């Protein structure tokens, strides 16, 4: 029997491991199972190169729960350890000094994984005593290592005669939650369900046929993981159904994805994974826990900020890379140039996939557009390189449900929607039903109107204005059509300045002067007698504030222009009325019609309008 002291240079290392090393105590199981898987993988490697000439057999990791003894055992049939290796890998904790470790990591555990041999020591977060019984693949006796959470340990020889390692955890009183079978099962499913070696936990009954062909019920091991998940396979070997089945495995209750991207690169870093495009609803909700990060098939986190660009948080799926730097507990990502390269690579691959889809089957791409446009818009706004790639396949949709690339649409409207200052004017609507009157007026002029109706539209419009030389985007109800696209010719007004001022006072009495600015415009006789517009700049600023801004524009009151058509017959005839009461009533009715068209007539004002309209019909 050998006794000794673990080389950690302090009595306080175990309390620090328990309190500070890991953010969540359940991670002990991930660490120990990952170590066991490593042991089996090492044996496979030795067998492959001829250093191990025996039979590897079925490689497995088993987790056993004994509630009565209050123990959890993690067993593998991998490489095992000799007494010298136990001394090297378990007793000599692989860092320069505990004093330095405590100074650096007491408050925040940061450090790159692989620098410290601390995975096994996570067992002391939940255990009052830990035993290791191990036999090496080499022809050497088995040994038992035992430690009760202090630097004191013992090593004795053991009669174990099978290759591999058993780690036995004697669970502490404050961690007895882990003696619950369902709790362990959930932890294993979370962290270990795609490990490359079978993970066995518990048993279940299964109907099988005996040697006589008779169906019998038998107790069999429950393997909780899929050893060959789709992302580790070559894309050429997978069918569309394989990808869909894997998606269902990840998100059992989710709606079917639109399509997927299979990532596979080995230079300048190693990265595999599958990203899925879900149907993105027309609301701006980034759920940052839909992409799962793995390291050699070991689940790490679903907080992948930094590894994938922010706009890709709208996607779902899996990324696996051993080259992503993690902190010592594998719980947090660290800033690193490799992370930026990986994020840039993923962005590039996604853009290439979208471009390929657009080129190969534009009709199908257009059908998917409304479900993916929010994602692409967000990418164009937040990632300049993605914008440069996306401009080739990003589509603009008009109010006739026709799709154009940015270049196609620019060429389409340039001949007619260039104003007198040689500026190209893009007209758009945000609500086809509400702005129908204005859309109709624009179409009568031969103009085309785009549809921008996502929460990101105000920001995207500003971006496009920056990118498209000598252009402006104006919502179709921001002003009269002839002011939105100013031409050299201007319609003469049937009312002179004096007549307009005479009529103005009848309209002023029915609106809030702080909210409405009254103006006369010489418009077409066929346009409405009164319309209400809202300045493009202020409205767009307020919309951008709604997505997230300083709040300055959001607190400003709503301001509107009440535009009176000085060429409309009803307005011209109003001047001829001899009764001021009639003038007031008709002015009020015209204003209410404009408010109704804008969706601003509500409550008692709407009730009064309806009653007046009924009386007029009588």
N, C-alpha and C positions, 0 to 999 in steps of 0.2 A: 504493500500500500504506500502510495506517495501522497504527501500533503504539501501544500505550498500556498503562495500568495499571488493573486493575479496582479500582473505588472501594470497597475494603473496609477501608482504614486500617490494615492489618496484614499481615505476611508469614505469619501462622500460621492464617489462616482455613481453608485447605484441609485441613490435618491434623485440625483440630477437626471439620470436616464429616465426614471419613472415620471418625473414631473415636467421635464422640459424638452426631452428629445423628440417626442412625437406629439402631434396635435390631437391625435385620437388613439386611445389605447387599443382599439380593435385591430390596429395595423400590425400588432404582434403576429397575428395569424398569417397575414400576407408575407411578412418577412421570413417566418420559419418555413412556410410552404415553398416560397421562392428559393430558399436555401436548399431544401430537399430536392426540388426540381433541378437545381444546378448540379447537385451531386449525381443525379441520374444522367444528366446530359454529359457530364465529364466522363462517366463510364462509357457512354456511347462513343464519345470521341476517342477514348483509349482503345476501344474495340475496333474502331474503324481504321486506326493506324497500326493495329497489330500489337500494341503494348499490353492489352488485356486479351488473353486467348480463351478465356472461359465463356460460358453461356451467359448472356445478359438476362435472358428471360423476359417476361413481360414487365416493363418498367412502370412502376406505380408509386404514388405517394398516398399514404393512408392517414386519415385523421380519426382518432378513437376518443370517445368521451366516456369517462367513468364517473358518474354523478356520486356514487357511494364513496369512492376514494378521493373525489374532487380533483381529478386529474384530466388533462388533455394531452394526448400523445400524438406526435407527428412522426411518422415512420417512412423511410424510403429504402429501396434496395439498390442504391447507387454506389458511389465510389468508396464510401466509408472512410474512417481515419485510423491511423496507427497512434500509439501513445505519444510519439514525438510530434505527430501532426496535431493532436489535441493540445499539446503544450504550446505549439506554435500558433495555431489559429484561434484557440479559445482563451488561453491564459495570457498571452501577450497581445493585449488589445492594440490594434494597429494605429496608434497615433502617438505623437512625440511626447506628450505629457498631459496628465489630467488637469494640471493647474492651468495650462494654456487652453485646454478644452473648456474648462469652466469659465474662464474669463471671456472666451469668444462666444460660447453658446448658451450661457445660463439664461439670458433673456430672450434670445431669438436663435433658433437652430438654423444656421446658414452654413453651407459648405457643400462641396460637390460630391455627389454620390460616388462611392468607389474609393474615396480618400480615407474612409474610416471603416474598420471592420466591426460595425456596431449592430448589424442586422440581427444576429443571434441574441444580443443583449436586450433587445426589445421584449424578450420573454420575461424579464424581471419587472416589467411594468404591471404584470398581472399575477406573478408567481411569488410565493414565499420560499419555494425551493425548486431548482431545476436539475434534472438528471439527463446526462447524455450516455447512451449505451451504443457503442459503435464498433464495427468490425470492418477492417480495410479489405479491399479486393486483393491486397498483397497477403502473403502467407504469414500473417502475424496475429498474435492473440487479440481477442476483443478486450476493450477497456470500458470502465464506467467512470464518468466524471460527475461530480456532485458539488453543488454550491447553493448556499441558502441566502444569497443576496448580499453577502459581504464579500470582501476580497479573498476570504478564506475558501479553499476548495480541497477536494480529495480526488485522487485517481486510484482505482483498483482494477485488477484484472477481472474479467467477466466470462461467463460460460456461453455467451451468445455465439452461435455457430453459423449464422447466415450473414452474408454480406449486407452492409448498409448501416443506417443510423436511426435510432429512436431518440427523440427529444421528448422528455416527460415533464410536463409542467404541473406542479402542485399549486393549484390556484389559491391566491390569497383571499381573505374574507371580503376585502373591499372590491373584489373583482369577480364575485360569484355569479354575476349576470352572464358570464361567458360559459357557465355550465349548463346553459339552456340550449337544447338541440336546435331549435329554430333560430336562435341568435347566431350560433356557429354556422348554420347552413346559409343564412343570409349574408354573413361576412364572406364565406367562401364563394358564393355566387357573385358577390360584388367584385372581389379582387382576383379570383382564380378561375373564372369560368372559361377562359380561353388559353390556359396554360398548355404547353406542348406535351405534357405527360399526364396520364390519367390521374385524377385526384378522386380518391374514394372516401366517401363519408356516409356511413350507415348502410342499411340494406332495404330492399323492397321486394314484394312478391311479384313474380312474373310467371306467366303460363308458358311452359315449354313442353316439347314432346319427348317421352322417354325412348329407350331403345326399341320398344315394341310399337312405337307410333302413338302411344296413348298420351293425351294431354294431361299434364300434371302441373300443380302450382309449386314453385320453388323459391326459396329465399335467395336473392342474388345481391351482389354489391351494387351500390348506387354510385355511379360515376357522375360527378356534378359538372364536368367541364367538356368543352369541345376542343380537342387537341389540335385540329386543323381548321381554324376559322377561315372564312373566305379571303381575308386580306393577305394571308401568308401564301396563298396559292397563286399560280401564274394566271393572269387574266384570260389567256387563251383557253384555259381548262374550265372556265366557268361559263354557265349559261345565264340568261337574263333571270330565269327562275331562281338560280342559285343566289344571285344578288338580292332578289326580293325575299327569299327565305332568311337570309342573314339579317336583312333589315327587320323582319318580323321578330327575329331572335333578340335584336337590340331594343326594339320598340314594339312590344306585342300589341298595343292598343292604338297605334298610330295609323293614320290614313296612308295608303300606298304612296311612295315617293314618285316624283316625276321622272327622274333619271339619276345616275350615279357617276362618280369619277373614281377610277382605281389608281391610286398613287403607288409608284414603285421606282425608287432611285437608290443607287448605292455609291454615288459620287456627286459632290464632295462630302456628302454625309449619307447615312443610312436612314431611309424613311419608307415605310409602307403604310397603306391604309385605304379606306374606302369612304368617300364623302357622298352623302345623299342630298338631293334637292327635294325638300318637302314642298307641298303647295303652301306658298307664303301668303297668308291672308293680307288684305289691304289695311293692316294696322302695324304700327311701328313698335314691335315688342321683341327685343333681343333677349333670347333665353340663352344664358351663358353656360348651360349645363347639358347641351345636346350632343357635343362632340366629346368622345372619351379618349384620353391619352393613355397609351400603354408603353411599357419599356420591356422589350423581349417577351411580349404577351402577358406581362404582369400589369394589371390595372394600376394606374398611378393617380389620376384625377380627372374630373370633368371641368375643372377650371383652367381652360387652355388659352387665356388671354396672353398674347405675345407669340405663341406658337402659330396660331392662325390669325390673319388680319381681322380686325374688329367686325367688318361687314360679313365675314364668313361665320360669325356666331349664329347666323340665321340657318346655317346648314346643320346636318346631323351626320353621325358616323363615327369612325375610328381612325386614329393616327397612332402609329407605333414607330418609335425611334429610340435606339440605345444612345444616340448622340445628343439628346436634349438634356442640358444640365439641370439637375435637380438638387434640392438641398439634402442634407444628410438623412432626413427621414423620408425622402422621396415624396413629400407631401406638397412641395411648392416648387414652381419653376423659377429659374434664376435668369437674370439678364445676361446675355451672352451673344457674341457675334453670330454664333451658329444658329441661335434662335431666330435672329433676323433673316438669315439666309433661308432657313426652313420656311418662314412665313412668306418670303418673297417667292420661293419655289411653288408653294401651294397656290398662291395667287395666280402665278403664271400658268400652272396646269389647269386651273379652273377656267381661266380666260380662254385657253387653247381648246378646251372641251366645248365651251359655248360657241366659239368661232367655228369649230368643226361641225357642230349640230346645225348652225345657221347655213353653212355652205352646202352641207349634204342634203338637207331637207328643210328648205325655208318654210314651206307650208306648215309642217309640223312644229317648227320653231315658233311661228306666229301663233299657233294654237296654244302653246305653252306660255307665251309672253306675259299674259296678264297674271299668271301665277308666279312668275320669277322676276318681274320687272322691279319690284321693290328691292330685291337683293342686288340686282345689277345697278340700280340707281344709287344705292348706298355705297357700293364699291366704287362707282365713278366719283362720288363725292369725297371719299376718304382715302383713296389710293390713286395717286396720279398715274402710276404705271398701269394700273388696271384700267383707268380711263382711256389711256392711249390704245390699249388693246380692245377695249369694249366699244369704242367709237365705230368700229367696223361692223359690229353686229347689234348694237343697241338700237331699238326700234322706237319710232314715234308713231303714235296712233291718233288718227283724226276722228272727228265726230261722226264720220260715215263708216267707222270700223275698218279703215284701211291702214296698212302698216308701211312705214318707210324708214330707211336708215336716215341718219342725220344729213348725209350728203345728198341722198335722193330727194329728201323733202326740201332742202335748201334750193336745189335746182328747180323743183316744181313751182315754188312760190316766187322765186326771184323776179320773173317778168312782170308780175302784177302787184306784188306786195312790197315793192321798193318805193319808199316815200320820196318826196321832192328833195330831200337832203341826201339821197343815195343810201339811205339806211334801210336794211331789210327788216321788215316787221313780221314777227311770228305772233299770230293771234291764237289764243287758247281759251278753253273753258275748263272749269273744275267740276261743274255739275250740269250735264246736258239738259235735264228737265228744268232746272231753275233758271238757266240762262238761255233757254230756247229762243226767246224773243230776240236777243242780241245775236245769237248764232244765225238765225234766219236773216237778219238784216245784213250781216257780213256776207252770207252766201248770195244774197241778191246783188251784191257788188261784184260777185265772181271770186270772192276771197275764200280761203280754206281755213278751217279752225281745228287746232289740235286739242286733244284731251289730256290734261294733266290733273290726275285725281288721286295721287297718293300723298301721304303725310310729308314725303320728302320733296314733293314737286316744287315748292317755293325755293328750296335750296338748289335743286337741280337746274331750275330756270336761270338762277343767278350764275351758276357754273357755265351753262351753255352760252350765256351772254358774254362771259369772259373769253370763251374759246372760239366763238364764231365772230369773225371780224365784222364791224359795222352792223351790228344787229341789236334788236331789242325784242323782248317778249312782253306782250300786254294781254291781260285777260279781256275777253271780248266785251265785258260790261264795265270796263274801266273808264270809258268815255264814249262820246258819240263816234260812230264808225269813221266819219271824215276827219276827226281829230286823232284817232288812233293811227290811221294811215293818211297822212296829209299829202294831198296832191297840189299841183299848181293852181288848178281851177277851183273856184269856190262858189257855191250856190248863192245867189242874191237873196236877201231877206225881204219878206212881204211887209214886215213891220220895221219902221224906223226907230231910232234910239228913243225918241220921245214917247212913241206908242208903247214901246217895251217897258219903259219906266212907269207908264200909266197902269199897265196890267200887273206889273211886278208886285204892287202893294196888295193886290187881291190874293196872290199866292203866299206872300210873306205872313199873312195873318194865320195861316193854317200849319206852319212848320216851326220847329224849334230853330231859331237863328244860330244857336251855338252848335247845332248838329248838321244843319243843311245850308249849303251855299247855293243861291238861286242864280241861274244864268240863262240867257237866251242864245240859241244857236240856229243858224239857217241850215236846216236839215231838209231831206227829201220830204215831199208832201205825203209820201206813202209810209213814212216812219211814224212812230207813236207821237202823240201830242206832247206828252211829258214822260221823261225817263229819269231814273235815278242811277247814278254811277258812283263809283268809289275809286279814288286815285290809286293807281297801280303801286306806287312806292310804299305808301303807308299800309295798304292792305297786305302787301307781300311781307313787309317787315313784321307785322303782327302775326302772320302765319308762321314765319320762321321762328318767332318767339315761342309759339305754341309747341314747337319741337324741342326747344331748349335754348335759352339765350339769357341776356342780362335782365330781362323783365322790363326794360325801359319802354319799349313800344307797346308792350302788353297792357300797361296801365293808362295809355292815352285813350281818350274817348273815340268812339266810332264817328267818322266824318264822311258826309256824302254830298254829292253835287245833285241838285234838282235842276235838270236841264229841260227848258221849255222850247219846243219846236216852233220857231217863229214863222214857219211856212205851212203849218198844219191848219186845215180849214176850221177846226174847233177852236183853235187859239185865235185865229184872225177874226172869226165871228164873235168871239167873246168880247172883243173891243167894241163891237157894234151894239151890244146889249145896253139898254137904257137904265135898267134897274141894277143898283149896286148889290142888292140881295141876290139877284139871279147870278151876277158875276161871281159873288162869293161862293154860292152853292156849286156852280159849275167848276170853279177853280178847285174847290175842295174835292169834287168828284174826280177830276183829272189827276190830282195829287194821289188820291187813294188808289186809283187804277195803277199808277206807277209803283206805289208802295206794294200793292198786291202782287204785281209782276215780279217785284224784287224779293218777295217773301217777308216784307217788313210790316205788313198790316196785321195787327193782332188785337185780341181782347175787345174792349169797348169800341175802339176805332173800327175794327172789322164789323162788329154788330151794327154800328151806325151806318157804315157804307152799304151793308146789305139792305137795311130798312130804306135808305134813300133810293137805292137802285130799284126796289119794288115800287116805291111811290112814282118814280119816273116812268116805269113801264106802264103803270095804270093810265 
